[in-house]
């Protein structure tokens, strides 16, 4: 049986997301998108801190020069926490006020890959972007309803990205910073199927090349082999599981976010810590 712990704190996340383990700080960072917050857990002390951002905050990622970058509203911002400060680095082009950033990851070369979506979660009006050294590029022609992931191959050969509304994790070949045509990699059983896995949400790789996926609506995280075969399911006491990452001094702890929005009588909005029985990889940093 997997050891699962709810991190003690004085609030829950309306929509927890954007997990990032900072090796430099020995701390876990994550966001509350709808709560418009950045959170930090320092495991050595158990201290949890939280800062208001003033906008929907989809993710936070370490920056090579120090500090962090975060997606806030429809902008990419530089962030420092001690003291707290936010500086807009770039506005995503052509994004309406009804859209917001959702999820992102850095690749081995320090570029960011990020998606946008509408607040109502019901229309394919989101875009998948690449951001590097101040330049924003549309990474793929595909329109997204709820873009999630992404997970970057540690060798930089491909990008996994999902549209949670479709229930499909897609694989994009990656060469020279350019994505090729996407192909389905893992297809979740359709909604209503008795063997439903929920919807794929945030993802991360472990050191063995397996993929861990947060399963929204199923109250679980799943581990898939490099060929996409399901090998493990860990059930959690919350139905809306949103993101997953490895952390801790030995990268041997699995942290999982969830959402409180629309649920009662469960640990929705909690941050969970698991013993996964394997280790992760250091997260890539944004180089810009």
N, C-alpha and C positions, 0 to 999 in steps of 0.2 A: 504494500500500500504506500502511495506517495505521500510524503510529509508536505502538508499545505498550511501556510501561515498567513493570516490577515495582518497586514502592517497596521499597527495602532496609530491613529491620528485623530484630529478633532473634526474632520469633514470627510465627505466622500466626493467622488468626481461625477458630475452630471454626465460627462462623456470623456472618460479617461482615454488617453492615446499617447503617441509620440515618444515611446520609451527610448532612452539612451543611457548607456553606462559609461561614465567618464572615468577612465583609468587615471587620468591626471588628478582628479579630485577625490577618487575613491568614493564616488557618489552616483546615485541613480537620479536621472532627470526624467520627467514626463510632463504631459500637459493635460489640462481639462479643456477640451475644445469649447464647449458651450458655457462652461464656467469661467472662461477667459483667464486661465491661470497657467503658470509654470510652477511645478513642484520639484522639490529636491529631498531625497532621502539619503542620509549619511549612515550606513549600516553600523559603522564602528561605534556610534553614539546612540543610534536609534532616533536621531532628531529628524523631523520632517518640517520643511519650510515651504512657504507658498507665496507667490507674487502675482498681483493682478496685472494683466497686460493691456486691457482696454479693447480687446478684439478677439474673435474666435482664433484659438491658437492650436494649430494642427500638429506641430512637431517641434522638437528642439534637438540640435546636433552640435557636437563639439567643433570648434574652429582651431585650425593648426596654430594660428598666431596667438591663441588664447581667447577665452570667452566662448560664446556659442553663436549659432545662427538659428533662427526660428521662423516658422511660417505663421504670420498673423494677418487675419483677414484675407486680402489678396496680395499681400506683400511678403518679401523676404527681408528679415531684419537681423541686424547684429544685436546681441544681447550680452550684457554683463549682469552678474547676480550680486556681487559684493563691491560696491553698492549696485542696486538694481538700476539698469538703464537700457533703453531700447532705441536703436537708430535704424531707420529704413535704408536698406541697401538697394532694393529694386522693387518696382511694382510690376506684377504680372500683366502683360498687355491684353487689353480688350476684355478683361473679366468684368462681368456686371456685378452690381452691388448684391445681387441675389446669390452670388457664388462665394465660396471660401476655399482655402487650402484644406487638405485632409491629411495626407501621410507622405513621408519622404524618407530617403536614405542617401548616404554618400557612397561613392564607388572607390576603388583602389587608387584612382588618380585624383580624388578630392572633389569630383563634380557632384552636384546634387541632382537627384531625380525625384520629382514631386508631382502630385496630382491635385486638381481642383474639382469641385462639385457644387451643386446648388444646395442651399440650406434645406429645401423640402425633400431632398433625396429621391426624387421621382422623375427626373428627366435626364437624358444623356447629353448634358451640356458641359461636362467636365473635360479638362485637357491634361495630358501628361507632358511635363516639361523637363528639360535639362537646364541646369544653371551652373555656369562655371566661369570664374574670373570676371564676374560682372555681366556676362552675356546670357540672355534668356533665349532658349530655342524650343520650339515645339518638337518634342522627342518622337511622337508617333501621330499618325493621322486619325487614330481611333478616338471616338467620343465615349466618355465615361459617365456613368450615373453615380457610382460610389467607388472611386479609385482607392485601392488599398494595397498594402505591402509598402513599398516595393522591397524585394530582397535581391541583393547584388551578389552574384557568384564571386567568391573570394579571389578567384583568378581573373576576374573581369571578362569572362567569356560570354555571359548572358545576364539578363535581368528578368526576374519573375515579378509579375504585377497582376493584380486582380481587379475585376469589376465585381464587387460583392453582389450587386443586383443580378448579375448573370450566373453567379455561383461557379465561376471558372477562374483558375489561376493560369495566366498566360505566360509563355516563355518567349522573350525577345532575344535573338542573337545580338551580340554587341561587338562591334569592331570599329576601332578608331573613333570612339565616342558616338557612333551612329547606330541606331537600332534597326534591325531588319524586320521582316514581317512577323507578326506574332502568331504563335500556334498554341492550341490548348495543351496544357501540361497536366493539370489535375482538374477534373470536373466533379463537383460535389453533386450528390443525388438531389433530384429536384425537390422543391418544397412540397410537403405532403407525402413524400416517400416514407414508409415506415422505418427505413434505415437512414433518414436524413442526418446530415452532419451540420446542419445550420448553414451559415454563409461564411466564406473565407474572408478574414480580416487581416490584421497585421501578421508579419512573418519574419523569421530569422533563421539563419543556418547555424548548426553546431559544428564542432571541429571534425566530425566524421562525415560531413557533407550532407547530413540529413536536414530536412526542412521542418521547422516547427511553425504551426499555423494556429492563430486564435480563431475560434469558431463561434461567431455571433449567432445567438439563438439556440445553441446546443449546449451551452454551459461547459465548454471543454477546450483544451488545446490538443492538437493532433500532431504526431510526428510521422513524416513520410521519408522513405528511403530515397536515395539519389535518382532512382528511376520512377519515382512518383507513387510507389506502393505504400499503402498505409501500414504502419508497423506498431503504432501505439496511440492510445487515447487516455487523457487524464481529465477526470471530471472535476469541476469546480463548483462552489456554492453560489454561483451567479450565472444567469442565463446569457447576458450580453457581454461576451468576452471580446476585447477589442485589439489588444496588442501583446507582444511577447518579446523578451530579450534576455540575454544572459548577462549576469553581473556578479559582483562579489570579487574578493581578492584573487581567487583562483578561477573566476568565470564559471563557477560550478553551481550557481544559483540561477533559477529561472524566475524572472519577474513578469507578472501578467496584470494588465489593466482591464477595467470593466466599466460599465455605464449604469448609472442609477436612473437615468431618464426613462420614465414609463414603467418602472417595475416596483413592486412592493414585496416585503416579507422575504427578502433574500439579501445577500451581501453585494448587491449591485452598487457599483461605484467604488468598490474596495480595490486596493492594491494587494496582490497576492505574491507570496514568495514560495517557491517550490524547490524540492530536491529532485532534479531530473535524472540523476544517475549518469550524467555526461557533462562535458564542458563546452563552452562556446568559444567564439573568436572575438578579438578586440574589434570594436566598431571603427569603421573608417571615419576620418575627419574631413570637414570641408576645408579646402586649401586656399580659398579666395580671401 
